[in-house]
Amino acid sequence: MVSDIRLFAESTFVEKAQSYQTVLSSRGVSVNIEITEKLNARFLRLNPELALCVDSSGLSLSANGMKMQPDWKAEIPRLKRASIKSEMIARACNISEKPLLIDATAGLGHDTLLMAYLGADVSLIERHPILFTLLEDSKVQAENDPFLSKVVSRIQLIFADSSEYLNQAILEEKKVDVVYLDPMFPQRDQNQQAVKKQAQVKKQMQLLHMLLPEDGEMDLGDHLLVLAQQIAKRVVVKRPRLAVFLNDQQPDHQWQGDACRFDAYFSNKVIE
């Protein structure tokens, strides 16, 4: 996990950069602020190493000439088109019942934002301090947006390891309606061939893959399914269409799309 990182900022945003530095330091990341005259595309190309940037749009991750952030405001057009009937994820997660839902694999938070918009109350779990800080920054900005403010009021960001969080929930005998899993690195399809996620293997996913480790149980998600089944009425797993089942466990029901599918596991084995 990244323990130190450079943060680029123009002189106008030094105070903002120092604020992010303080926050990240409290989460175990050493941040070295570097002031630049112009934080533009040319500068990013000349500084290809993984870094953070601060500008008028807030906090971003950069590398290899690219810059990205979990831009929740950019999701507004999708939200305006969405409905419970039109979104497969909504049917899989039974969003019509306005569930209490845990998203244990945060990513950029776009699925959480959609589910909150459609009526779910979501706890969004993320353990990586940099990704969590990026998500936190996006949520703060969304809270000041007239369209998104009500949506993000239904999202609780939790800085925690999902495995530890679910284990604690089991100990406390906590129950939720849905646990949603979208593992970052599904590795093989039904023919044991490597698969790539459809979800934006563009700059956002490229940079996330640089930031996050590709090994470890957290990212593969097998053990999260076992834990989630102990606290949820249903566990929903998003997979590339040809990927093997999480934990090699046959789901109780599936929703199939062209590029991905949703595997559902029910505590009572009844499809609601």
C-alpha positions as CSV (number, residue, x, y, z in Angstrom):
1,M,0.0,0.0,0.0
2,V,1.3,3.5,-0.8
3,S,2.7,5.1,2.3
4,D,4.1,8.3,0.8
5,I,3.2,10.3,-2.2
6,R,3.8,13.6,-3.9
7,L,1.0,16.2,-4.0
8,F,1.2,18.8,-6.8
9,A,-0.5,22.1,-6.5
10,E,-0.4,25.5,-8.0
11,S,0.3,28.4,-5.6
12,T,-3.4,29.3,-5.4
13,F,-4.2,26.0,-3.8
14,V,-1.4,25.6,-1.3
15,E,-3.7,26.0,1.7
16,K,-6.1,23.4,0.2
17,A,-3.1,21.1,-0.4
18,Q,-2.0,21.5,3.2
19,S,-5.4,20.5,4.4
20,Y,-5.3,17.3,2.4
21,Q,-1.8,16.7,3.7
22,T,-3.0,16.8,7.2
23,V,-5.9,14.5,6.6
24,L,-3.8,11.9,4.7
25,S,-1.1,12.1,7.4
26,S,-3.7,11.1,10.0
27,R,-4.5,8.1,7.8
28,G,-0.9,6.9,7.6
29,V,0.2,8.5,4.3
30,S,3.2,10.9,4.2
31,V,2.4,13.6,1.6
32,N,5.1,15.8,0.1
33,I,3.6,19.0,-1.3
34,E,5.3,20.3,-4.5
35,I,4.3,23.7,-5.9
36,T,4.1,24.0,-9.6
37,E,3.6,27.0,-11.8
38,K,1.0,25.3,-14.0
39,L,-0.7,22.0,-13.3
40,N,-1.6,21.1,-16.9
41,A,-1.5,18.2,-19.3
42,R,2.2,18.9,-20.2
43,F,3.2,18.9,-16.6
44,L,1.4,15.6,-16.0
45,R,3.2,14.0,-19.0
46,L,6.5,15.2,-17.6
47,N,5.7,13.8,-14.2
48,P,4.4,10.2,-14.9
49,E,4.9,8.8,-11.4
50,L,1.8,8.1,-9.3
51,A,0.9,11.3,-7.5
52,L,-1.9,13.5,-6.2
53,C,-3.0,16.9,-7.6
54,V,-5.1,19.7,-6.1
55,D,-6.8,22.2,-8.3
56,S,-10.2,23.9,-8.6
57,S,-11.9,20.5,-9.0
58,G,-10.5,19.2,-5.7
59,L,-8.3,16.2,-5.1
60,S,-7.2,13.9,-8.0
61,L,-4.9,11.0,-8.6
62,S,-2.5,11.3,-11.5
63,A,0.0,9.1,-13.4
64,N,1.3,8.6,-16.9
65,G,-0.1,11.9,-18.1
66,M,-3.6,11.1,-16.8
67,K,-5.6,12.6,-14.0
68,M,-8.8,11.2,-12.4
69,Q,-11.1,11.5,-9.4
70,P,-14.3,9.8,-8.3
71,D,-16.4,12.5,-10.1
72,W,-19.8,12.0,-8.7
73,K,-21.2,15.2,-10.4
74,A,-20.3,13.6,-13.8
75,E,-22.8,10.8,-12.9
76,I,-25.8,13.1,-12.8
77,P,-26.9,12.4,-16.4
78,R,-26.9,8.7,-15.7
79,L,-28.8,9.1,-12.5
80,K,-31.5,11.2,-14.2
81,R,-32.0,8.4,-16.8
82,A,-32.1,5.7,-14.2
83,S,-35.1,3.9,-12.7
84,I,-35.5,0.7,-10.7
85,K,-37.0,-1.0,-13.7
86,S,-34.2,0.0,-16.1
87,E,-31.2,-0.7,-13.9
88,M,-30.3,-4.4,-13.5
89,I,-28.3,-3.6,-10.3
90,A,-31.5,-2.2,-8.8
91,R,-33.4,-5.4,-9.4
92,A,-30.6,-7.5,-8.1
93,C,-30.3,-5.5,-4.9
94,N,-34.0,-5.2,-4.4
95,I,-33.8,-1.4,-4.3
96,S,-37.6,-1.0,-4.6
97,E,-37.7,-2.1,-0.9
98,K,-35.3,0.8,0.0
99,P,-32.8,-1.5,1.7
100,L,-30.1,-1.0,4.3
101,L,-27.1,-1.9,2.1
102,I,-23.4,-2.3,2.6
103,D,-21.1,-1.7,-0.4
104,A,-18.0,-3.6,0.8
105,T,-15.9,-2.9,-2.3
106,A,-16.1,0.8,-2.8
107,G,-14.1,1.5,-6.0
108,L,-15.1,4.9,-7.3
109,G,-18.5,4.8,-5.6
110,H,-20.5,5.1,-8.7
111,D,-22.7,2.0,-8.0
112,T,-23.3,3.3,-4.5
113,L,-24.3,6.7,-5.8
114,L,-26.8,5.0,-8.2
115,M,-28.3,2.8,-5.5
116,A,-28.6,5.7,-3.1
117,Y,-30.3,7.7,-5.8
118,L,-32.8,4.9,-6.3
119,G,-33.6,4.8,-2.5
120,A,-31.1,2.6,-0.7
121,D,-29.3,3.7,2.5
122,V,-25.6,2.7,1.8
123,S,-22.6,2.2,4.0
124,L,-19.6,2.5,1.7
125,I,-16.5,0.7,3.0
126,E,-13.0,1.6,1.8
127,R,-9.7,0.7,3.5
128,H,-7.1,2.4,1.3
129,P,-6.4,5.9,2.8
130,I,-5.8,7.6,-0.6
131,L,-8.9,6.2,-2.3
132,F,-11.0,6.9,0.8
133,T,-9.8,10.5,0.8
134,L,-10.7,10.8,-2.9
135,L,-14.2,9.5,-2.2
136,E,-14.6,11.7,0.8
137,D,-13.7,14.8,-1.3
138,S,-16.2,13.8,-3.9
139,K,-18.9,13.3,-1.3
140,V,-18.2,16.8,0.2
141,Q,-18.5,18.4,-3.2
142,A,-21.7,16.4,-3.9
143,E,-23.2,17.7,-0.7
144,N,-23.0,21.2,-2.1
145,D,-24.7,20.2,-5.3
146,P,-28.5,20.9,-5.4
147,F,-29.2,17.6,-7.3
148,L,-26.8,15.3,-5.4
149,S,-27.2,16.7,-1.8
150,K,-30.2,14.5,-1.0
151,V,-28.7,11.5,-2.7
152,V,-25.4,11.6,-0.7
153,S,-27.2,12.1,2.5
154,R,-28.1,8.4,2.2
155,I,-24.4,7.4,1.9
156,Q,-22.2,6.8,4.9
157,L,-18.4,6.6,4.1
158,I,-16.6,4.3,6.4
159,F,-12.8,4.1,6.6
160,A,-12.2,0.4,7.3
161,D,-11.1,-2.9,6.0
162,S,-14.2,-4.7,4.7
163,S,-13.1,-8.0,6.1
164,E,-12.7,-6.5,9.6
165,Y,-15.9,-4.5,9.3
166,L,-18.0,-7.6,8.3
167,N,-16.3,-9.7,11.1
168,Q,-17.3,-7.0,13.6
169,A,-20.8,-6.9,12.3
170,I,-21.0,-10.7,12.8
171,L,-19.8,-10.4,16.3
172,E,-22.4,-7.7,17.0
173,E,-25.1,-9.8,15.3
174,K,-25.8,-6.9,13.0
175,K,-28.2,-7.6,10.1
176,V,-28.6,-5.7,6.9
177,D,-30.8,-6.3,3.8
178,V,-28.0,-6.4,1.2
179,V,-24.2,-6.6,1.0
180,Y,-22.9,-5.7,-2.5
181,L,-19.6,-6.9,-3.8
182,D,-17.8,-5.8,-6.9
183,P,-14.2,-7.1,-6.5
184,M,-11.6,-5.0,-8.2
185,F,-9.6,-7.9,-9.8
186,P,-11.7,-10.9,-11.0
187,Q,-8.9,-13.1,-12.4
188,R,-10.4,-15.9,-14.5
189,D,-13.3,-17.0,-16.6
190,Q,-15.0,-20.3,-16.7
191,N,-12.3,-21.6,-19.1
192,Q,-9.6,-20.5,-16.6
193,Q,-8.6,-17.6,-18.9
194,A,-7.7,-14.1,-17.6
195,V,-10.6,-11.7,-17.7
196,K,-10.7,-7.9,-17.6
197,K,-13.5,-5.9,-16.1
198,Q,-15.7,-4.0,-18.5
199,A,-16.0,-1.1,-16.1
200,Q,-13.8,1.6,-17.6
201,V,-10.5,0.0,-18.3
202,K,-9.8,3.6,-19.3
203,K,-7.9,6.1,-17.2
204,Q,-9.9,5.7,-14.1
205,M,-9.3,1.9,-13.8
206,Q,-5.8,2.2,-15.0
207,L,-4.9,4.6,-12.2
208,L,-6.8,2.5,-9.6
209,H,-4.9,-0.5,-10.7
210,M,-1.7,1.4,-10.1
211,L,-2.9,2.6,-6.7
212,L,-4.4,-0.7,-5.4
213,P,-2.6,-4.0,-5.0
214,E,-3.8,-6.8,-7.2
215,D,-3.1,-9.5,-4.7
216,G,-4.6,-10.3,-1.4
217,E,-8.0,-11.6,-0.4
218,M,-9.6,-8.2,-0.2
219,D,-9.3,-7.6,-3.9
220,L,-10.4,-11.0,-5.0
221,G,-13.3,-11.0,-2.7
222,D,-13.8,-14.7,-2.1
223,H,-13.7,-14.5,1.7
224,L,-16.0,-11.4,1.7
225,L,-18.8,-13.5,0.3
226,V,-18.5,-15.9,3.2
227,L,-18.6,-13.1,5.7
228,A,-21.4,-11.2,4.0
229,Q,-23.7,-14.2,3.9
230,Q,-23.7,-14.2,7.7
231,I,-25.2,-10.8,8.1
232,A,-27.2,-10.1,4.9
233,K,-30.6,-11.3,3.6
234,R,-29.0,-11.2,0.2
235,V,-25.5,-10.8,-1.1
236,V,-25.1,-9.5,-4.7
237,V,-21.9,-9.9,-6.6
238,K,-21.1,-8.0,-9.8
239,R,-19.0,-10.1,-12.2
240,P,-17.8,-9.9,-15.8
241,R,-20.2,-12.0,-17.8
242,L,-17.8,-15.0,-18.2
243,A,-16.1,-14.8,-14.8
244,V,-16.2,-17.8,-12.5
245,F,-18.4,-17.6,-9.4
246,L,-17.0,-15.8,-6.4
247,N,-15.5,-18.4,-4.0
248,D,-16.6,-21.0,-6.6
249,Q,-20.1,-20.8,-5.0
250,Q,-23.1,-21.3,-7.2
251,P,-25.5,-18.3,-6.8
252,D,-29.2,-18.7,-6.1
253,H,-30.2,-16.4,-8.9
254,Q,-28.5,-14.4,-11.7
255,W,-29.3,-11.3,-13.7
256,Q,-27.4,-11.4,-17.0
257,G,-26.3,-8.5,-19.1
258,D,-24.2,-8.2,-22.2
259,A,-20.9,-7.4,-20.4
260,C,-21.6,-8.2,-16.8
261,R,-23.9,-10.2,-14.6
262,F,-25.2,-10.0,-11.0
263,D,-25.0,-13.2,-8.9
264,A,-27.3,-13.2,-5.9
265,Y,-27.2,-15.4,-2.8
266,F,-30.2,-15.4,-0.5
267,S,-30.2,-16.2,3.2
268,N,-33.7,-17.8,2.9
269,K,-33.2,-19.1,-0.7
270,V,-36.3,-17.3,-1.8
271,I,-36.2,-14.7,-4.6
272,E,-38.0,-11.6,-3.5
